């Protein structure tokens, strides 16, 4: 199964990936360095998710193929990686 297009942002503590399917992965890299516990739907970190979504929206200016629109994501900035396999 191919991996859908995605945009992502990473800080020292957090990593957020938003896929073309609108699925999200959010990891606390300090507490979960192996990225096993997806916190994207965890209400306790909703503020972190919104902040990182805003950064993805601002930084993923040129969208990968099949990404369509990031219209449902927030607005602000760290390292962004885009890709498609």
N, C-alpha and C positions, 0 to 999 in steps of 0.2 A: 504494500500500500504506500503510495507516495506521500511525502510530507507536504502539507499545504504551505503556501507562501506565508511569511510572517514578518513582523517587526518586533524588536525587543529593546529593552533598556536594562542596564545593570548598574548598581551602585556597589559600594563595599559590602552592604548588608542585604540588599534586595535584588531580585531578578524578575522581570516581568516580560512575558512573551505574549503577543496578540497575533493570532492566526487569521488568515483570510476567512475562515469559517466562523469568526468572532469568538472562538474558544480562547481562554486565557490560562496561562500558567504563572503563578506567583510563588516565589520561594524566598524564604529567609535563609540566606547563604551562610550566616553565622551559626544558627541553630540547626540547619539542615543542609550541610555542604554537599551532600549527594543528591539533592533535589528530589526527595522521595515524597514530601508532604506538600501537595499543591494547595496553597492558601487563597487562591483566587476568589473563592466563594465564602471565605471566612469573614464574618462581620467585624471581628476584632481588629482586622487590618484593612478595613474598607477605605480609610483615609490614605493609607500608604498606596493602595491600589489606584485610587483616583489621582494621586500626585504622579505616580509613575505612568499612568495612562495619558496624563497631560503631557508628560515629557515625550512619550512615544508619538503622540499627535504632532508635537512641534518638530521633532527630530526626524521623523520618517516622512520627509517632504516628498521624495521620489519613492513611490510605492513599488514593491516588488510585483512581478506579473501575478495576475489573478487576485490581487489584494482588493481591488475595487476602491472602497472609501473607508476612511477611519472616522467617519462622521459621528459615530456613537461614542467616541473617546474624548476625554477631557482637554487642557492647554499649558506648558513651561520648559527642563534640560538634563545627564551624564552620557556615557558611552552607549551608542546604538548600533545594533548589528542587524542587517537585513539579509535575507537569504532564501534560497529555494534549492531543494535537492531533486 
